[in-house]
């Protein structure tokens, strides 16, 4: 779970305080968001070993490239692009804007980002797809993943994630879109992430898989 980024009132202390106060001012009768009903069926779980605890790992389209090994992390407030994937996409550090704060995980050790970059990102395919401009914070840390999508982007998508089904769904103008990935890939990423801990060769373990759209 990563904390920081642009969620919760963005970066300034005053904006974060305002974001906190907002939740105490909710009045009865306030309109709830008009969202469709999203459900999961047995068909969504086809090919999935039941009783698992694997992470949800998807593919998204970034810079006209299929970026595989993207972790869906509902507990994180930040969207992250890891440096090896950043380099493979042909991006330059000169493209980065300054991100003045640190990121924090479960411990109190801060992570210093290289900066952030706004990239158009597409979820889904064809008519049932959605493209957003996402502020990715770039970090040069060991990871088995190429990127991490946190709750800010998930909320913008109005996405619903089902960990038992290893997929996520979100509404589009043409109906509900479903993104699924293979369980084998999810488990492989999780095992690789455990092997990175304390490894001086961690950055070499990161597997970058790119496919031109």
N, C-alpha and C positions, 0 to 999 in steps of 0.2 A: 504494500500500500504506500503510494507516494503522495505526500502533501506539499502544496505549493501551487505554482502556476497561476492561471488567470481565473480560477473559480473563486466563489465566495467574495465577490467585490473587487476582483483584480488585485493589484499589488500594494496600493497605499493603505496605511493603517486606518485612515478616516473612512475610506470606502468599505473596508472590511467591517468596521464598526456599524456603518449604515446598513450593511447587508445583514448583520446580526439583529439590529433593532427591527428590521422589516418583519421578521417572523413573529414579533410580539404585537404587531399591528394588524394582524389578519382579522377581518370582521366577518360576522355571520352573514351569509348571503353572498359573499364574494364568489365570482364565477370560477368554476373548475375548468381546466383545459378540456377542450372538446376533442377527445381522442377516441379512435375506434377500439373495439374490443379485439384483443390479440390473444389467441389461445394456441396451445401445443397439443399435438395428437400423437398416437402411436406411430404414424408414418414418419414424424419428425425424428423419432428415435431409432429408425431402421439402421442396422449396421453398427449400433452403439452397444458395447458391453454394459449391461445393467449393473447398478451398484457401484459405479466408478466415482472417483473424485478428481477427474482430470480438468485442466483449465480450458477455457473457451479461447481458441486460437483461430483467427479468420484471415482472409485475404482482402485487402482494399486496393484501390487504384490511386497511385500517387505519381504525378508527373508522367501520366500515360503509361505507367508500368504497374503490373500486378505485384504488389508488395505482400509477400507471404509472411508467415510467422509474426502476425500482429496479435498481441495479447489484449483481450478485452478484460479490463480490470475495473469493476464497479466500485471498488473501495478507494480508488485513486482520484485525486482532484486535478490531475495534470495529464496532458497528452505529450508523450515522449517519442522522439526519434533518436535511435542510438547511432553513434558516430559511424560505425562501419556501413550501415545502410545509407546514411547521409552521403558518404563518399561514393558509394556505388551508384547513387542516383545522379552523380555528376554535379552535386552542389558544392559550393565553395564557402569557406568560413567568412569570406568577405560579404556573403549574402546574409549573414546573421545580424540580428539586432540585439542590443544589449539587454540581458535579463539580470537585474541588479540583485535579486534575492537568491537564496539557496533553496534546495529541495530537501525534504526530510522523509525518511522511511519510518519503520517501526522503532528505530533507535534514535539517539540524539546526534548522530554523526551527520553533518550537512554534506550535501552533494553540490558541487559548484558547476552549474551548467556552462556550456560554451556560448550560449545565447539562444535566441528563438527565431523561427522563420515561419511565415504564413504560407501555407500550401493548399491548393485546391485538392480535395480528397473525395473520391467517389466510393460509395458503399452500394453494393448490389449491381445488377446488370440490366441493360436494356431499359425498357420503359419503367420498370420498378427499381429505379436507382435514385439516389440522392447525392448531390455534390455540395460540400461545405468548404468554406475557407477555414482552416484550422491552424491555430498558433501552436506549432510543435516546439517544445523545448528540447534542444539537442544536448545530450550528455555523452561523455566519453567514458562509459562504465561497462564492466563485463555484463553481457547479457546473451541468452540463447535466442532472444527475440530481436526482430528488426525495429519494432515500434510497440508502443503501449497506448491504448485508447482508454481514457478515464471517463468518469461520470458526466463531466461537462459536455463532452461530445455526444455521449449516449443520450443525455437529456435533450440536446438539440435535435437529435434524430427521433426522439420519442421512442427509443428502442427498448424492447423487452428482451432480457437475456435469460435463457433457460440452461443452467449448468447440467441438469440430467440429460438434456437433449443435445448438448454441445452446439447450440446454435443461438442466433438472435434474430428477432423480427422487428420491423419498423414500418410505419405507414408511409405510403407514397400516394400521389394523385391517381395512380393506376391500380391501387390495391396494396396489400401487405407484402413486403419483400422479406425473403428468408435467406440468411447467410449461414451455411453449414461448412464444417471442415471435418477431415478425417480424424478419428480418435487416435489413430497411430501417430499422427503428426503432433497432436496435443501432448501425448505422453512422452514422445521423443524430446520435445522442447522442455518439458518439466524436468526430465532426467538430466538433460544437458545443463539446465540452470543450476541444479544441485552440484554438478561436477565443477562449476565455475568457482564455487566458494573457496577462497584461499588459494586459487590457482594463479600463478604468475603468468600463465599462458592463456588466461581467460579470453582475451580479445581475439585469439586465433580460433577459439572454439565456435565463436559466433558464425552461424551458417546463414549466408545471404542468398536468398533465392529470388531472382527477379525475372519476370516474364513480360515482354513487350505486349501491350494491348493491341 
